[in-house]
Amino acid sequence: MATGFLRAFSTPYRERTFANRALAQIRSSRSTGQGAGILFYATDTERFLLGKRAPGCEQPGTWANFGGGVEYGESLEEGAKREVWEEAGFRGPVELCTLYVSKQPGFTYTNFLGTVAKEFTPVLNDEHTEFRWIELGEFPEELHPKFADALQSPEARKIFQSLGM
């Protein structure tokens, strides 16, 4: 029996190699047909958290929220929170609100706005090369195309307006 394969999947998800995580993410996102992520908003500074996608990821070098595939047995909220823990090391309290749902053939991605009391320092895994806390009007031009669509949606604009932006 290939013990390396079994060991890779018995290791905590955050500690797996990039290749194993990428394979697991592809399996979960394609098999469940759902993904979810969180755009963090810190009330103390009124800024948002973005991560820059690493080489080897879909749309490398672009900025987006933290998220990925939802696994079997998880709610969208649970999947988003797990992905944030894996990618940014965050496990604190967060209030989630649906920002936008992107629908593609065979796959749906739910973008949550995650409100936290204070900014935190993410502990990035190898899916991101850097992070930034930024104001709404300062989002970089190099946004992930689907994330940019989400931010421009009428649903997201309505939520941003409710925050006074």
Legacy VTK file of the C-alpha trace (Angstrom):
# vtk DataFile Version 3.0
C-alpha trace
ASCII
DATASET POLYDATA
POINTS 165 float
0.000 0.000 0.000
1.271 3.495 -0.824
1.790 4.964 2.623
2.859 8.330 1.201
-0.569 8.819 -0.329
-2.336 7.879 2.898
-0.009 10.021 4.983
-0.694 13.031 2.725
-4.406 12.753 3.374
-4.111 12.014 7.090
-1.960 15.124 7.585
-3.951 18.206 8.633
-5.182 19.948 5.509
-3.227 23.167 6.153
0.046 21.200 6.290
-0.355 19.254 3.032
1.873 20.017 0.087
0.579 22.473 -2.498
0.111 19.687 -5.068
-1.932 17.540 -2.678
-4.049 20.520 -1.586
-4.610 21.582 -5.185
-5.712 18.056 -6.095
-8.026 17.863 -3.077
-9.474 21.304 -3.905
-10.125 20.348 -7.514
-11.838 17.150 -6.399
-13.992 18.900 -3.817
-14.925 21.884 -5.958
-15.743 19.808 -9.010
-17.487 17.007 -7.152
-19.706 19.218 -4.997
-20.070 21.903 -7.646
-19.752 24.580 -4.964
-17.120 26.962 -3.713
-17.120 29.770 -1.170
-14.852 32.511 0.072
-14.726 35.449 2.438
-13.905 39.083 1.767
-12.999 40.330 5.247
-14.095 43.774 6.415
-12.582 45.130 9.656
-14.865 47.578 11.463
-11.970 49.177 13.388
-10.292 50.461 10.203
-13.109 50.089 7.642
-10.722 48.207 5.363
-10.952 44.967 3.397
-8.505 42.050 3.231
-7.267 40.694 -0.097
-4.764 37.975 -0.914
-2.523 37.820 -3.989
-2.748 34.454 -5.724
0.499 32.505 -6.051
2.004 30.966 -9.197
0.398 27.595 -9.780
-3.063 28.847 -8.790
-5.833 29.749 -11.192
-5.302 33.381 -12.240
-1.856 33.783 -10.552
-0.803 37.277 -9.571
-4.375 38.492 -9.159
-5.977 39.720 -5.946
-9.082 38.119 -4.476
-10.767 36.995 -1.316
-9.700 33.784 0.442
-11.735 30.724 -0.483
-12.085 27.552 -2.494
-14.078 24.368 -2.933
-16.750 23.324 -0.478
-16.388 19.709 0.583
-19.114 17.101 0.987
-21.028 17.553 4.232
-20.067 21.219 4.649
-22.394 24.175 4.469
-21.228 27.083 2.341
-20.344 28.987 5.524
-18.355 26.053 6.929
-16.488 25.619 3.649
-15.618 29.308 3.468
-14.375 29.331 7.068
-12.286 26.171 6.494
-10.731 27.666 3.373
-9.860 30.857 5.242
-8.193 28.844 7.980
-6.203 26.858 5.406
-5.161 29.856 3.315
-4.851 32.644 5.897
-4.692 30.889 9.273
-7.786 32.719 10.556
-10.162 31.011 12.994
-11.593 33.988 14.851
-15.170 35.179 15.094
-16.627 36.510 11.857
-20.110 37.595 10.883
-20.966 36.386 7.384
-23.306 38.008 4.883
-23.744 36.814 1.294
-22.133 39.392 -0.976
-22.637 37.738 -4.354
-23.221 34.280 -5.861
-21.410 33.563 -9.131
-22.998 30.829 -11.245
-21.179 29.015 -14.019
-22.128 25.758 -15.728
-21.543 23.035 -13.127
-20.103 25.357 -10.466
-21.444 27.984 -8.072
-19.193 30.232 -5.967
-20.576 32.155 -2.992
-18.707 35.310 -1.980
-19.326 36.246 1.642
-18.566 39.558 3.287
-16.996 38.620 6.617
-17.134 41.344 9.232
-14.510 41.214 11.987
-13.978 43.685 14.821
-10.276 44.229 14.130
-7.751 43.668 11.394
-5.645 40.541 11.854
-2.370 39.423 10.349
-2.974 36.445 8.049
-0.606 33.482 8.142
-0.505 32.667 4.443
-0.024 29.228 2.986
1.553 28.703 -0.430
-1.621 29.639 -2.332
-0.956 33.348 -1.755
2.213 35.425 -1.884
1.025 38.497 0.012
-1.960 40.214 1.578
-3.244 43.768 1.954
-5.851 45.511 4.075
-7.237 48.236 1.807
-10.078 50.726 1.523
-12.862 50.011 -0.937
-11.720 52.688 -3.399
-8.137 51.363 -3.372
-8.711 47.855 -4.737
-5.869 46.963 -7.136
-6.497 46.699 -10.873
-5.140 43.151 -10.930
-8.278 41.576 -9.441
-9.286 37.989 -10.179
-11.843 38.433 -13.003
-14.682 36.577 -11.242
-13.962 38.413 -7.981
-14.029 41.745 -9.846
-17.420 40.772 -11.275
-18.657 40.003 -7.769
-17.528 43.397 -6.447
-19.295 45.191 -9.304
-22.564 43.304 -8.870
-25.704 45.186 -7.821
-25.920 42.940 -4.734
-22.404 43.846 -3.582
-22.877 47.544 -4.323
-26.011 47.557 -2.185
-24.109 45.982 0.723
-21.202 48.427 0.370
-23.701 51.315 0.384
-25.227 49.948 3.593
-21.732 50.240 5.111
-21.668 53.905 4.111
-19.341 53.445 1.140
LINES 1 166
165 0 1 2 3 4 5 6 7 8 9 10 11 12 13 14 15 16 17 18 19 20 21 22 23 24 25 26 27 28 29 30 31 32 33 34 35 36 37 38 39 40 41 42 43 44 45 46 47 48 49 50 51 52 53 54 55 56 57 58 59 60 61 62 63 64 65 66 67 68 69 70 71 72 73 74 75 76 77 78 79 80 81 82 83 84 85 86 87 88 89 90 91 92 93 94 95 96 97 98 99 100 101 102 103 104 105 106 107 108 109 110 111 112 113 114 115 116 117 118 119 120 121 122 123 124 125 126 127 128 129 130 131 132 133 134 135 136 137 138 139 140 141 142 143 144 145 146 147 148 149 150 151 152 153 154 155 156 157 158 159 160 161 162 163 164
